[in-house]
Amino acid sequence: DEADEQSHFDELIAAEQRIEPRDWMPAAYRRTLIRQISQHGHSEIIGMQPEGNWITRAPSLKRKAILMAKVQDEAGHGLYLYSAAQTLGITRDEMTQQLIDGTAKYSSIFNYPTPTWVDMGAIGWLVDGAAIANQVPLCRASYGPYGRAMVRICKEESFHQRQGFEILLTIMRGTDAQREMAQDAVDRWYWPSLMMFGPPDDQSPNSAQSMAWKIKRFSNDDLRQRFIGMVVPQAEILGVTLPDPELHYDADAGRWNTSEIDWTEFHEILAGRGPMNAVRLQNRRAAHEDGAWVRDAAAEYTRKHAARTAE
Ligand code: ACO
C-alpha cells in the first residue's frame, strides 16, 4: 500500500539510490522535478537567443564555428532535459505550450541584452561558470534521468566556460578600448550571474524539501558562495574588476562578504518585466509558429506510413 511505497522510497533516498521512472514516488516529488527540469530545459532553449544574436557577426570564422557549436549544445541540453521531464508524465507539447504562453519560468539571466561581442566572453565565463557551479551537484540528483542528463551537460558547460574565459583573455590583451569593453561586460553580467542561484536561503520556498529529497545537494547561498570563490582568482588572471567594492573573504566566518544583491531587479524579471523578457518570448513564439508546417508534415508522414504498412 501507499505507506509501504513511501517507506521504500524513503529508504532508497536515504541509501543514495536512484529513483527511476517506473518507481513509485510521492506526487510532490514528481511535481517538483517536473517544475525544475522543465524550467531548466526552457532556460537552455531561451538561452540560445542572447548568443544566437552574435553568430552572424562573430569576428572570425573560428569564433563563429565555436559559437555555433556552443549554441547547438544548448539546443541539445534543452532536448535532453525535456526528455528527462517526459519520463515523469508531462509531454513535450505541454511544456512548449507553457513556455510560449508565458506561464513557465526560465532562468532570469536570459532576459538581459547582449549589445557587444565581448558579451559572448562574459556570458561564457560568468553565466556558464554559474551554471557549472549549480549543475555539477545536480549530477548526483536522486532522480536517475535528470542526474544522468546532467553529466553530459556539465562536460559541455565546462567547454563553454573555457571558451568564454578565452574570449575575455584575448580581448584583455588588446587595446585600451577593448579592455574597457570587457570591463563593461563584466560589470553588466556579474550581478545577474549571482542571481542565477535563486533567492537567499531564507526566502527559497523549495530548497528544504528539494534538499531532503536529494534533488538539490547544496543551498542557493552555498552555491553562490562557491561560485564567487571560483571567479575571484579568475578575475585576477584576466585583469578585470568584479563590480562589488564590498567583496572580500571573511576568514572568521569562512564566507565571502558581498554587497546586497538587488532582489527587486530579480523579482521584476521573474514577473516578466526584465529588459528582454518580451523579446525572448516573442522570438520563441515566432519560431514555434514558423515550425508548424514541419510538425504537420511529420505527423502526416507518420499517418501515411502507418496506413501503408497496415495494407
Ligand atoms: N531565474 C528564474 N527563476 C528562478 C531563479 C532564476 N535565476 N531562481 C529561482 N527561481 C524561481 C524558482 O524556480 C522558484 O519558482 P517556482 O516555485 O515557481 O518554480 C522560485 O524562484 C523560488 O526559488 P527556490 O525556492 O530557490 O527554487 P528552487 O529550489 O527550484 O531553486 C534553482 C532554484 C537553484 C534555479 C533550481 O531550480 C535549479 O538548480 N535548477 C536547475 C538549474 C537551472 O535551471 N539552470 C538554468 C540556468 S543555467 C543554464 O545553463 C541554462
Residues whose N, C-alpha, C, O or C-beta is under 5 A from the ligand:
A	BS01	ACO	R35 Q36 Q39 H40 S43 E44 G47 K105 Y106 S107 S108 A131 M195 M196 F197 G198 P199 S204 P205 N206 S207 S210
